[in-house]
């Protein structure tokens, strides 16, 4: 009797767990692969230059990330359409074209940043960029063109697990946990200087990016998630955003406890990893390098993929990983072009890889408020969302966050270009 009773209790739980695991994917992948090469460079720079001072900003930024990712996922599930598709339908082809043009320009820079990250990670382990970049570009291209969506999603989820190396690196760095906690829960706003604004915008731009809003919506559409699984999708989003928060925090902690403490200046991601070895040990440096390669490799796949989705949706072309090249020629041509251009420019000898990594995040920070305004407008359209429109509380918080994003951009632009 006890065994039968236990089975009756466990069976529904196992069914729910299996269902949740079948839905998990888009939120976890989007949030974690957002910790890309540019993100790692930005977090490393923040830790090396400002120590723990700006860690507090990751908390409100992550809350905003959860809200906006949930809105995009919900919109995709309810409408069955991608974000660019809905923008075209509601705002017209002209607005869609110019919006996507600037997004594509930014994402091409981001794709270059990913290959720059691959190059830097390879150099940490003594491999030339002229070897690692072409090989990785080809493998990335092969994975997307020769696999279906389910296989690609599984590969991306495996990639997400490697981000745990940064948490281990942070622990090996031996930070002052009291100082870390104080910086998070009791931020010193008086210590903020004009030099911090570009870093603050870059932290925003690397955590909440335009491409990820488009990707998560396209991913839930291609996965075929229904409205009865909205709760499971929300869990997926929250889990992904929580993990990315911990990863980003530990990257900052790792560099703040070592590089900032010793007053070392870094110029690229390779410098950060190399500087860690004498300060935090060989394993911390090695794990940092492995994490950089993993992040760069998978983001080099997902960024061109996101761009291919939103361009094809915006133009009304066929799209999707599950389609063949003949069925979606524009989709795979855009993906291939971004891989080739991004990889080729990274191989130019005189190019400053770290500037590509860093300023691509700043551009994202400037673009994201505009994308979020599109999302809020569409999420409040009953013709699209029916009974699943935003609540008044969601709208109030969303508009406050967008206003803060715009306000943060003003001093950054002034102090950067004056």
C-alpha positions in Angstrom: 0.0 0.0 0.0 2.8 2.4 0.8 4.5 1.8 -2.5 1.3 2.3 -4.5 0.6 5.5 -2.5 4.1 6.7 -3.2 3.6 6.1 -6.9 0.4 8.0 -7.0 2.1 11.0 -5.3 5.2 10.9 -7.4 3.6 10.3 -10.8 1.9 13.7 -11.1 5.1 15.4 -9.9 7.2 13.5 -12.5 4.7 14.4 -15.2 4.9 18.1 -14.2 8.7 17.9 -14.1 8.9 16.2 -17.5 6.6 18.9 -18.9 8.7 21.7 -17.5 11.9 20.2 -18.9 10.3 19.9 -22.3 9.4 23.6 -22.3 12.7 24.8 -20.8 15.1 26.0 -23.5 14.4 29.4 -25.1 14.6 31.4 -21.8 17.6 29.5 -20.4 19.5 29.7 -23.7 18.7 33.4 -24.5 19.7 34.7 -21.1 22.9 32.7 -20.7 24.2 33.0 -24.2 23.7 36.7 -23.7 26.8 36.4 -21.5 28.9 36.5 -24.7 32.4 37.7 -25.5 31.3 41.3 -25.3 29.6 40.7 -22.0 32.6 39.0 -20.5 34.8 41.8 -21.6 32.4 44.4 -20.1 32.1 42.5 -16.8 35.9 42.1 -16.7 36.4 45.8 -17.4 33.8 46.7 -14.7 35.5 44.6 -12.1 39.1 45.6 -13.1 38.3 49.3 -13.2 35.7 49.9 -10.5 36.0 46.9 -8.2 32.7 45.9 -6.6 31.3 49.4 -6.8 28.9 48.9 -9.7 27.7 45.4 -8.9 24.4 46.7 -7.5 23.3 47.7 -11.0 23.0 44.1 -12.0 20.1 43.5 -9.6 17.6 46.1 -11.2 19.0 45.2 -14.7 18.2 41.5 -14.1 14.7 42.3 -12.8 14.2 44.3 -16.0 15.6 41.5 -18.1 13.1 39.0 -16.5 10.2 41.4 -17.3 11.1 42.0 -20.9 12.1 38.4 -21.7 8.8 37.2 -20.2 6.9 39.8 -22.3 8.6 38.7 -25.5 8.1 35.0 -24.8 4.4 35.5 -23.9 3.9 37.5 -27.1 5.4 34.8 -29.2 3.4 32.0 -27.5 0.1 33.9 -27.8 0.5 35.3 -31.3 2.5 32.5 -32.9 4.6 35.2 -34.6 8.1 36.7 -34.2 8.7 40.2 -32.9 9.8 41.6 -36.2 6.8 40.1 -37.9 4.5 41.9 -35.5 6.4 45.2 -35.8 5.9 45.0 -39.6 2.2 44.3 -39.3 1.5 47.1 -36.7 4.0 49.8 -37.6 4.5 49.3 -41.4 7.4 48.2 -43.6 9.2 51.6 -43.6 9.6 51.7 -39.8 10.5 48.0 -39.7 13.1 48.4 -42.4 15.0 51.2 -40.7 14.7 49.6 -37.3 16.1 46.3 -38.5 18.8 48.0 -40.5 20.3 49.6 -37.4 19.8 46.4 -35.4 21.6 44.4 -38.1 24.5 46.9 -38.1 24.8 46.5 -34.3 24.5 42.7 -34.5 27.2 42.5 -37.1 29.4 44.4 -34.7 28.4 41.9 -32.0 29.1 38.9 -34.2 32.6 40.4 -34.8 32.9 40.7 -31.0 32.1 37.0 -30.7 34.9 36.0 -33.1 37.2 38.4 -31.4 36.4 36.5 -28.2 37.2 33.2 -29.9 40.5 34.7 -31.1 41.3 36.0 -27.6 40.4 32.7 -26.0 42.5 30.8 -28.5 45.5 33.0 -27.8 45.2 32.4 -24.1 46.0 28.7 -24.8 48.6 29.6 -27.4 46.5 29.0 -30.6 46.6 31.6 -33.4 43.5 33.4 -34.3 44.1 32.5 -37.9 43.5 28.9 -36.9 40.7 29.1 -34.3 38.5 31.7 -36.0 38.1 30.0 -39.4 37.7 26.5 -37.8 35.0 27.7 -35.3 33.2 29.7 -38.0 32.9 26.6 -40.1 31.7 24.5 -37.2 29.1 27.1 -36.2 27.9 27.3 -39.8 27.7 23.5 -40.0 25.7 23.1 -36.7 23.0 25.5 -37.8 22.7 24.4 -41.4 22.9 20.6 -40.8 20.8 20.3 -37.6 17.1 20.7 -36.7 15.8 23.1 -34.0 15.7 20.4 -31.3 19.3 19.4 -31.8 20.5 23.0 -31.9 18.6 23.7 -28.7 20.3 20.8 -26.9 23.7 21.9 -28.0 23.0 25.4 -26.7 21.8 24.1 -23.4 25.1 22.1 -23.0 26.9 25.3 -23.7 25.0 27.1 -20.9 26.4 24.6 -18.4 30.0 25.6 -19.1 29.3 29.1 -17.7 29.6 27.6 -14.3 33.4 27.9 -14.8 33.1 31.6 -14.0 31.5 30.9 -10.7 34.4 28.6 -9.8 36.9 31.2 -11.0 35.3 33.8 -8.8 35.5 31.4 -5.8 39.2 30.7 -6.5 39.9 34.4 -6.6 39.3 34.6 -2.8 37.1 37.8 -2.6 36.2 39.7 0.5 32.5 38.5 0.8 31.6 41.2 3.3 32.8 43.9 0.8 30.9 42.1 -2.0 27.7 42.0 0.0 28.0 45.6 1.0 28.5 46.8 -2.5 25.3 44.9 -3.6 22.9 45.8 -0.8 24.4 49.2 0.2 25.5 50.9 -3.0 27.6 54.1 -2.7 26.0 56.4 -5.2 28.3 59.3 -4.2 31.2 57.3 -5.6 29.9 57.3 -9.1 31.9 59.5 -11.5 31.3 60.5 -15.1 33.9 57.9 -16.2 31.5 55.2 -14.8 28.6 56.1 -17.2 30.0 54.3 -20.3 30.6 51.2 -18.1 27.1 51.4 -16.6 25.5 51.7 -20.0 27.7 48.8 -21.3 26.5 46.7 -18.3 22.9 47.5 -19.3 23.6 46.9 -23.0 25.3 43.6 -22.4 22.6 42.3 -20.1 19.5 43.4 -22.0 20.3 43.3 -25.7 18.0 43.9 -28.7 18.8 40.6 -30.4 17.7 38.5 -27.4 14.2 40.0 -27.4 13.9 39.0 -31.0 15.5 35.6 -30.5 13.4 34.4 -27.6 10.2 35.2 -29.3 11.2 33.5 -32.5 12.5 30.5 -30.5 9.2 29.9 -28.6 7.3 30.2 -31.9 9.5 27.6 -33.6 9.3 25.3 -30.6 5.5 25.5 -30.8 4.8 26.3 -27.1 1.1 26.8 -26.4 -0.7 29.2 -24.1 -1.4 26.5 -21.6 2.3 26.4 -20.9 2.8 30.1 -20.3 3.7 29.4 -16.6 6.4 26.9 -17.6 7.8 29.4 -20.1 7.9 32.0 -17.3 9.9 29.6 -15.1 12.3 29.0 -18.0 12.8 32.8 -18.3 13.4 33.3 -14.6 15.8 30.4 -14.3 17.8 31.6 -17.3 18.0 35.2 -16.0 18.9 34.1 -12.5 21.8 32.0 -13.8 23.1 34.8 -16.0 23.0 37.1 -12.9 25.2 34.8 -10.9 27.6 34.3 -13.8 28.0 38.1 -14.5 28.4 38.8 -10.8 31.2 36.2 -10.4 33.1 37.6 -13.5 33.1 41.0 -11.8 34.0 39.5 -8.4 36.9 37.5 -10.0 38.4 40.6 -11.7 37.7 42.9 -8.8 39.3 40.6 -6.2 42.5 40.2 -8.2 43.1 42.7 -11.1 41.5 45.7 -9.5 43.1 45.0 -6.1 46.5 45.0 -7.7 45.9 48.1 -9.8 46.5 46.2 -13.1 45.2 47.7 -16.3 43.7 45.3 -18.9 43.2 46.0 -22.6 41.5 42.8 -23.7 39.9 39.6 -22.5 43.2 37.8 -22.9 44.9 40.2 -20.5 42.2 39.5 -17.9 42.7 35.7 -18.1 46.6 36.0 -18.1 46.5 38.5 -15.2 44.5 36.0 -13.1 47.2 33.3 -13.1 49.7 34.8 -10.7 46.9 36.4 -8.6 44.3 33.6 -8.3 46.1 30.6 -9.6 46.5 28.6 -12.8 43.1 27.0 -12.6 41.2 30.3 -12.2 43.0 31.6 -15.3 42.3 28.4 -17.3 38.6 28.3 -16.3 38.3 32.0 -17.3 39.7 31.2 -20.7 37.5 28.1 -21.2 34.5 30.2 -20.3 35.4 32.9 -22.7 35.8 30.4 -25.6 32.5 28.7 -24.7 30.6 32.0 -24.5 32.1 33.3 -27.8 31.6 30.1 -29.7 27.9 29.7 -28.9 27.1 33.4 -29.2 28.8 33.4 -32.6 26.0 30.9 -33.6 23.0 32.5 -31.8 23.6 36.1 -32.8 23.6 35.6 -36.6 20.7 33.2 -36.0 18.7 35.9 -34.2 19.5 38.4 -37.0 18.4 36.0 -39.6 15.1 35.5 -37.8 14.2 39.1 -37.4 15.3 40.2 -40.9 13.3 37.4 -42.5 10.3 38.0 -40.3 10.4 41.7 -40.9 10.6 41.2 -44.7 8.0 38.5 -44.8 10.5 35.8 -45.9 10.5 32.1 -44.8 12.7 31.4 -41.7 13.5 28.6 -39.3 16.3 26.2 -38.4 14.0 23.3 -39.3 13.7 24.4 -42.9 16.1 23.5 -45.7 18.2 26.0 -47.6 15.8 25.7 -50.6 12.8 26.5 -48.3 14.4 29.5 -46.5 17.3 30.8 -48.8 17.2 34.3 -47.3 17.4 33.0 -43.8 20.4 30.8 -44.3 22.1 33.4 -46.6 21.9 36.1 -44.0 23.3 33.7 -41.4 26.2 32.6 -43.6 27.0 36.2 -44.6 27.2 37.3 -41.0 29.5 34.4 -40.1 31.8 35.1 -43.0 31.9 38.9 -42.6 32.3 38.7 -38.8 35.0 36.1 -38.9 36.9 37.8 -41.7 37.1 41.3 -40.1 38.3 39.8 -36.9 41.3 38.4 -38.8 42.5 41.9 -39.9 46.0 42.2 -38.2 45.7 45.8 -36.9 42.2 45.7 -35.6 41.6 46.4 -31.9 39.6 43.4 -30.7 38.8 44.8 -27.2 37.2 48.0 -28.7 34.9 45.8 -30.8 34.0 43.8 -27.7 33.3 46.8 -25.5 31.7 49.4 -27.9 29.3 46.8 -29.4 27.8 46.6 -25.9 27.5 50.4 -25.6 25.6 50.4 -29.0 23.2 47.8 -27.6 22.6 50.0 -24.6 21.5 52.8 -26.9 19.2 50.7 -29.0 17.5 48.6 -26.4 15.0 51.3 -25.0 13.6 51.7 -28.5 13.1 47.9 -28.9 11.5 47.7 -25.5 9.0 50.5 -26.5 7.9 48.3 -29.5 7.4 45.3 -27.1 5.4 47.3 -24.6 3.1 48.7 -27.3 2.6 45.3 -28.9 2.0 43.6 -25.5 -0.9 46.0 -24.8 -2.6 45.4 -28.2 -5.7 43.2 -27.6 -5.8 42.3 -31.3 -2.5 40.5 -30.8 -2.6 39.4 -27.1 -6.3 39.0 -26.4 -6.7 38.3 -22.7 -2.9 38.1 -22.2 -2.1 41.8 -22.4 0.2 43.5 -19.8 -1.2 44.4 -16.4 -1.2 48.1 -15.4 1.6 47.3 -12.9 3.7 45.7 -15.7 3.2 48.7 -17.9 4.1 51.2 -15.1 7.3 49.4 -14.2 8.2 48.9 -17.8 7.8 52.6 -18.7 9.8 53.6 -15.6 12.6 51.2 -16.7 12.6 52.5 -20.2 12.8 56.1 -19.0 15.8 55.2 -16.8 17.5 53.6 -19.8 17.1 56.8 -21.8 18.3 58.9 -18.9 21.3 56.7 -18.4 22.2 57.1 -22.1 22.3 60.9 -22.0 25.3 61.4 -19.7 27.1 58.5 -21.4 26.7 60.1 -24.8 27.8 63.5 -23.5 30.9 62.3 -21.6 31.9 59.9 -24.4 31.7 62.3 -27.3 32.4 65.7 -25.8 
